[in-house]
């Protein structure tokens, strides 16, 4: 890895901001880190909860990154077939040192054809959809397959970024960053995974998210079928 580490973080409308800002907080503290927020324009974008973010570069003027990063969120559904995004991911991934995602950002990597045959993870409510895009779904918080690193839902982005920091700069540096941000979780409820949450909590969240999940599943399956090799 060069002394300067260029990181391109995709920032699309209605992303889940912690998917991006959690890893950003960690990665920005790595030695030599230079981060750009990338979208097709530099116009402000608004996250799914109303936080405004301002891209610092566009697909057209972004330099080749060492780390390519994609967050997730409800807006992922709308940009799954955005030509400028897919072309950017396909163009930058082959020479990036690491190709990464958090949450449903892995579905965007999959939509770009970057997860074929790769072990990968995603938010638990959409994990099974990865198989439609050629990936091997793995129910783990952070999954490494070659130079592809994917993380599960939202808060797992902090764990993911600490793994990246350790891989690039060693465990001592990653531990210092973790201590600086005082990442020492003590959640008030043991409800942070499908396996630990109460059944009524799981079903309640599925009910609230039903429309989004249905649309995501339909679009992913349709795109996956289009990506299948055509018969002779």
Secondary structure by P-SEA (a helix, b strand, c coil): cccbbbbbbbbcccccccccaaaaaaaaaccbbbbbbccccccccccccbbbbbbcccccccccccbbbbbbcccccccccaaaaaaaaaaccccccccccccaaaaaaaaacccccccccccccccccccccbbbbbcccccccccbbbbccccaaaaaaaaaaaacccaaaaaaaaaaacccccccccccccccccaaaaaaaaaaaaaaaaaaaaaaaaaaaaaccccc
